[in-house]
Protein backbone atom coordinates (compact mmCIF):
# COMPACT_ATOMS: atom_id res chain seq x y z
CA UNK A 1 0.00 0.00 0.00
CA UNK A 2 2.77 2.44 0.96
CA UNK A 3 4.70 1.52 -2.16
CA UNK A 4 1.62 2.21 -4.30
CA UNK A 5 1.10 5.62 -2.70
CA UNK A 6 4.78 6.46 -3.18
CA UNK A 7 4.72 5.44 -6.83
CA UNK A 8 1.59 7.54 -7.41
CA UNK A 9 3.21 10.53 -5.70
CA UNK A 10 6.34 10.24 -7.86
CA UNK A 11 4.15 9.97 -10.96
CA UNK A 12 2.24 13.17 -10.10
CA UNK A 13 5.48 15.01 -9.34
CA UNK A 14 6.90 14.06 -12.74
CA UNK A 15 3.68 15.13 -14.49
CA UNK A 16 3.72 18.44 -12.59
CA UNK A 17 7.36 19.05 -13.54
CA UNK A 18 6.60 18.47 -17.24
CA UNK A 19 3.49 20.68 -17.04
CA UNK A 20 5.45 23.52 -15.45
CA UNK A 21 8.20 23.23 -18.04
CA UNK A 22 5.67 23.38 -20.87
CA UNK A 23 3.53 26.17 -19.40
CA UNK A 24 6.35 28.37 -18.11
CA UNK A 25 6.99 30.15 -21.48
CA UNK A 26 3.28 30.95 -21.78
CA UNK A 27 3.03 32.34 -18.25
CA UNK A 28 6.23 34.34 -18.77
CA UNK A 29 4.83 35.80 -21.99
CA UNK A 30 1.54 36.66 -20.27
CA UNK A 31 3.23 38.30 -17.30
CA UNK A 32 5.67 40.19 -19.54
CA UNK A 33 2.76 41.73 -21.42
CA UNK A 34 1.88 43.57 -18.17
CA UNK A 35 5.46 44.65 -17.39
CA UNK A 36 7.40 47.71 -18.36
CA UNK A 37 10.49 47.42 -20.53
CA UNK A 38 12.69 47.96 -17.47
CA UNK A 39 11.00 45.12 -15.56
CA UNK A 40 11.25 42.75 -18.52
CA UNK A 41 14.98 43.14 -19.06
CA UNK A 42 15.80 43.36 -15.35
CA UNK A 43 18.38 40.89 -14.06
CA UNK A 44 17.82 38.93 -11.96
CA UNK A 45 14.21 38.64 -13.15
CA UNK A 46 11.60 40.28 -10.96
CA UNK A 47 8.93 37.98 -9.59
CA UNK A 48 6.89 40.88 -8.23
CA UNK A 49 6.19 43.99 -10.29
CA UNK A 50 3.65 46.76 -10.76
CA UNK A 51 1.26 45.65 -13.56
CA UNK A 52 0.61 48.08 -16.39
CA UNK A 53 -1.73 48.17 -19.38
CA UNK A 54 0.51 50.47 -21.43
CA UNK A 55 1.62 47.63 -23.71
CA UNK A 56 -1.96 46.78 -24.67
CA UNK A 57 -2.77 50.46 -25.07
CA UNK A 58 0.05 50.80 -27.59
CA UNK A 59 -1.02 47.66 -29.44
CA UNK A 60 -4.71 48.57 -29.74
CA UNK A 61 -4.34 52.36 -29.72
CA UNK A 62 -1.28 53.12 -31.85
CA UNK A 63 -1.60 50.23 -34.32
CA UNK A 64 -4.46 49.21 -36.60
CA UNK A 65 -4.75 45.92 -34.74
CA UNK A 66 -8.37 45.18 -35.65
CA UNK A 67 -7.51 45.50 -39.35
CA UNK A 68 -4.84 42.83 -38.91
CA UNK A 69 -7.34 40.70 -36.99
CA UNK A 70 -9.87 41.07 -39.82
CA UNK A 71 -7.28 40.12 -42.44
CA UNK A 72 -6.21 37.02 -40.51
CA UNK A 73 -9.84 35.98 -40.05
CA UNK A 74 -10.71 36.42 -43.73
CA UNK A 75 -7.62 34.53 -44.89
CA UNK A 76 -7.94 31.74 -42.33
CA UNK A 77 -11.67 31.14 -42.79
CA UNK A 78 -11.45 31.27 -46.59
CA UNK A 79 -8.41 28.99 -46.75
CA UNK A 80 -10.08 26.43 -44.50
CA UNK A 81 -13.41 26.63 -46.38
CA UNK A 82 -11.80 26.03 -49.79
CA UNK A 83 -9.58 23.32 -48.30
CA UNK A 84 -12.65 21.50 -46.98
CA UNK A 85 -14.41 21.89 -50.33
CA UNK A 86 -11.51 20.24 -52.16
CA UNK A 87 -10.09 18.09 -49.39
CA UNK A 88 -13.17 16.17 -48.26
CA UNK A 89 -13.88 14.54 -51.65
CA UNK A 90 -10.16 13.90 -52.12
CA UNK A 91 -9.90 12.26 -48.70
CA UNK A 92 -12.96 10.12 -49.41
CA UNK A 93 -11.46 8.98 -52.71
CA UNK A 94 -8.16 8.10 -51.03
CA UNK A 95 -9.93 6.13 -48.30
CA UNK A 96 -12.36 4.21 -50.50
CA UNK A 97 -10.12 3.49 -53.49
CA UNK A 98 -6.84 2.96 -51.57
CA UNK A 99 -4.95 5.72 -53.39
CA UNK A 100 -1.90 5.43 -51.16
CA UNK A 101 0.47 7.11 -53.60
CA UNK A 102 -1.72 10.21 -53.65
CA UNK A 103 -1.91 10.28 -49.85
CA UNK A 104 1.88 9.99 -49.58
CA UNK A 105 2.30 12.78 -52.14
CA UNK A 106 -0.02 15.05 -50.14
CA UNK A 107 1.83 14.21 -46.92
CA UNK A 108 5.18 15.03 -48.57
CA UNK A 109 3.75 18.37 -49.69
CA UNK A 110 2.81 19.08 -46.06
CA UNK A 111 6.20 18.02 -44.71
CA UNK A 112 8.22 20.08 -47.18
CA UNK A 113 9.41 23.40 -45.76
CA UNK A 114 7.16 26.24 -46.76
CA UNK A 115 10.09 28.34 -47.92
CA UNK A 116 10.56 25.95 -50.86
CA UNK A 117 7.16 27.10 -52.21
CA UNK A 118 7.70 30.76 -51.39
CA UNK A 119 9.75 31.80 -54.44
CA UNK A 120 7.41 30.16 -57.01
CA UNK A 121 4.40 31.72 -55.25
CA UNK A 122 6.09 35.14 -55.30
CA UNK A 123 6.92 34.93 -59.02
CA UNK A 124 3.43 33.73 -59.98
CA UNK A 125 1.51 36.27 -57.89
CA UNK A 126 3.74 39.19 -58.83
CA UNK A 127 3.29 38.50 -62.55
CA UNK A 128 -0.45 38.08 -62.13
CA UNK A 129 -0.68 41.33 -60.16
CA UNK A 130 -1.99 39.55 -57.06
CA UNK A 131 0.60 40.72 -54.57
CA UNK A 132 -0.94 42.19 -51.41
CA UNK A 133 -4.29 40.52 -52.18
CA UNK A 134 -6.50 38.13 -50.26
CA UNK A 135 -6.37 35.69 -53.18
CA UNK A 136 -2.59 35.29 -52.88
CA UNK A 137 -2.72 34.71 -49.13
CA UNK A 138 -5.71 32.34 -49.30
CA UNK A 139 -4.08 30.19 -51.99
CA UNK A 140 -0.77 30.10 -50.15
CA UNK A 141 -2.44 29.22 -46.84
CA UNK A 142 -4.33 26.42 -48.57
CA UNK A 143 -0.93 24.85 -49.03
CA UNK A 144 -0.97 24.46 -45.26
CA UNK A 145 -4.64 23.68 -44.66
CA UNK A 146 -5.44 21.34 -47.55
CA UNK A 147 -2.92 18.58 -46.67
CA UNK A 148 -4.10 18.67 -43.04
CA UNK A 149 -7.72 18.21 -44.11
CA UNK A 150 -6.91 15.38 -46.53
CA UNK A 151 -4.59 13.51 -44.17
CA UNK A 152 -6.95 13.64 -41.18
CA UNK A 153 -10.13 12.93 -43.11
CA UNK A 154 -8.74 10.09 -45.23
CA UNK A 155 -7.96 8.09 -42.09
CA UNK A 156 -11.33 9.06 -40.60
CA UNK A 157 -13.30 8.04 -43.71
CA UNK A 158 -11.45 4.72 -43.68
CA UNK A 159 -12.81 4.08 -40.18
CA UNK A 160 -16.43 4.52 -41.33
CA UNK A 161 -17.91 1.09 -42.30
CA UNK A 162 -18.23 0.85 -46.05
CA UNK A 163 -21.40 -1.23 -45.70
CA UNK A 164 -23.35 1.89 -44.65
CA UNK A 165 -22.91 3.65 -47.96
CA UNK A 166 -23.27 0.40 -49.90
CA UNK A 167 -26.70 -0.12 -48.34
CA UNK A 168 -27.68 3.40 -49.40
CA UNK A 169 -26.46 2.69 -52.94
CA UNK A 170 -28.50 -0.53 -53.00
CA UNK A 171 -31.56 1.60 -52.20
CA UNK A 172 -30.88 3.72 -55.29
CA UNK A 173 -28.57 6.48 -54.01
CA UNK A 174 -25.56 7.45 -56.09
CA UNK A 175 -22.09 7.39 -54.54
CA UNK A 176 -22.12 11.18 -54.38
CA UNK A 177 -25.50 11.14 -52.63
CA UNK A 178 -24.29 8.50 -50.17
CA UNK A 179 -21.21 10.62 -49.49
CA UNK A 180 -23.26 13.74 -48.78
CA UNK A 181 -26.12 12.08 -46.88
CA UNK A 182 -24.39 9.24 -45.03
CA UNK A 183 -20.63 9.71 -44.77
CA UNK A 184 -20.37 13.45 -44.07
CA UNK A 185 -22.96 13.51 -41.23
CA UNK A 186 -21.13 10.61 -39.55
CA UNK A 187 -17.78 12.36 -39.94
CA UNK A 188 -18.61 15.45 -37.86
CA UNK A 189 -15.83 14.99 -35.25
CA UNK A 190 -13.24 14.44 -37.97
CA UNK A 191 -14.36 17.52 -39.89
CA UNK A 192 -14.24 19.62 -36.71
CA UNK A 193 -10.74 18.30 -35.99
CA UNK A 194 -9.47 19.08 -39.49
CA UNK A 195 -11.11 22.51 -39.47
CA UNK A 196 -9.72 23.48 -36.08
CA UNK A 197 -6.15 22.35 -36.75
CA UNK A 198 -5.95 23.78 -40.26
CA UNK A 199 -7.36 27.13 -39.09
CA UNK A 200 -4.83 27.35 -36.27
CA UNK A 201 -1.97 26.55 -38.66
CA UNK A 202 -3.22 29.24 -41.03
CA UNK A 203 -3.81 31.74 -38.22
CA UNK A 204 -0.23 31.39 -36.95
CA UNK A 205 1.49 31.38 -40.33
CA UNK A 206 4.14 34.06 -40.61
CA UNK A 207 6.29 33.30 -43.63
CA UNK A 208 3.76 33.55 -46.47
CA UNK A 209 2.21 36.71 -45.04
CA UNK A 210 5.62 38.28 -44.57
CA UNK A 211 6.46 38.00 -48.28
CA UNK A 212 3.09 38.06 -50.06
CA UNK A 213 1.24 40.71 -48.03
CA UNK A 214 1.84 44.41 -47.62
CA UNK A 215 -0.05 47.13 -45.80
CA UNK A 216 -3.45 46.23 -47.26
CA UNK A 217 -3.54 42.53 -46.27
CA UNK A 218 -1.07 42.41 -43.39
CA UNK A 219 -2.05 39.68 -40.90
CA UNK A 220 -1.63 39.40 -37.15
CA UNK A 221 1.74 37.59 -37.03
CA UNK A 222 3.24 40.38 -39.15
CA UNK A 223 1.99 42.97 -36.65
CA UNK A 224 4.78 41.88 -34.30
CA UNK A 225 7.27 43.58 -36.63
CA UNK A 226 5.70 46.97 -35.86
CA UNK A 227 7.40 46.87 -32.46
CA UNK A 228 10.79 45.68 -33.67
CA UNK A 229 13.28 48.26 -34.85
CA UNK A 230 16.98 48.40 -35.56
CA UNK A 231 17.67 50.18 -32.29
CA UNK A 232 15.56 48.11 -29.89
CA UNK A 233 12.74 45.65 -29.42
CA UNK A 234 9.66 46.78 -27.49
CA UNK A 235 9.33 43.49 -25.62
CA UNK A 236 6.24 44.52 -23.69
CA UNK A 237 4.28 45.32 -26.84
CA UNK A 238 5.62 42.20 -28.58
CA UNK A 239 4.38 40.06 -25.69
CA UNK A 240 1.00 41.84 -25.74
CA UNK A 241 0.65 41.15 -29.48
CA UNK A 242 1.63 37.51 -28.91
CA UNK A 243 -1.07 37.15 -26.24
CA UNK A 244 -3.64 38.75 -28.54
CA UNK A 245 -2.67 36.39 -31.38
CA UNK A 246 -2.77 33.27 -29.21
CA UNK A 247 -6.06 34.03 -27.45
CA UNK A 248 -8.44 33.18 -30.36
CA UNK A 249 -6.54 29.96 -31.07
CA UNK A 250 -6.67 28.93 -27.41
CA UNK A 251 -10.40 29.71 -27.16
CA UNK A 252 -11.10 27.77 -30.37
CA UNK A 253 -9.13 24.78 -29.10
CA UNK A 254 -10.88 24.82 -25.73
CA UNK A 255 -14.32 24.97 -27.35
CA UNK A 256 -13.69 22.07 -29.72
CA UNK A 257 -11.24 20.11 -27.59
CA UNK A 258 -13.65 17.21 -27.04
CA UNK A 259 -14.39 16.92 -30.75
CA UNK A 260 -10.72 17.20 -31.70
CA UNK A 261 -9.73 14.37 -29.37
CA UNK A 262 -12.63 12.23 -30.57
CA UNK A 263 -11.83 12.92 -34.20
CA UNK A 264 -8.16 12.04 -33.84
CA UNK A 265 -8.76 8.87 -31.86
CA UNK A 266 -11.58 7.57 -34.08
CA UNK A 267 -9.57 8.21 -37.22
CA UNK A 268 -6.59 6.36 -35.78
CA UNK A 269 -8.36 2.98 -35.63
CA UNK A 270 -10.17 1.43 -38.56
CA UNK A 271 -13.36 -0.52 -37.98
HELIX and SHEET records of a PDB file:
HELIX    1   1 UNK A    2  UNK A   32  1                                  31    
HELIX    2   2 UNK A   37  UNK A   41  1                                   5    
HELIX    3   3 UNK A   54  UNK A   57  1                                   4    
HELIX    4   4 UNK A   58  UNK A   62  3                                   5    
HELIX    5   5 UNK A   65  UNK A   97  1                                  33    
HELIX    6   6 UNK A  100  UNK A  111  1                                  12    
HELIX    7   7 UNK A  115  UNK A  128  1                                  14    
HELIX    8   8 UNK A  134  UNK A  159  1                                  26    
HELIX    9   9 UNK A  162  UNK A  170  1                                   9    
HELIX   10  10 UNK A  175  UNK A  178  1                                   4    
HELIX   11  11 UNK A  179  UNK A  183  3                                   5    
HELIX   12  12 UNK A  184  UNK A  186  1                                   3    
HELIX   13  13 UNK A  188  UNK A  203  1                                  16    
HELIX   14  14 UNK A  207  UNK A  212  1                                   6    
HELIX   15  15 UNK A  220  UNK A  223  1                                   4    
HELIX   16  16 UNK A  224  UNK A  227  5                                   4    
HELIX   17  17 UNK A  235  UNK A  255  1                                  21    
HELIX   18  18 UNK A  257  UNK A  268  1                                  12    
END                                                                             
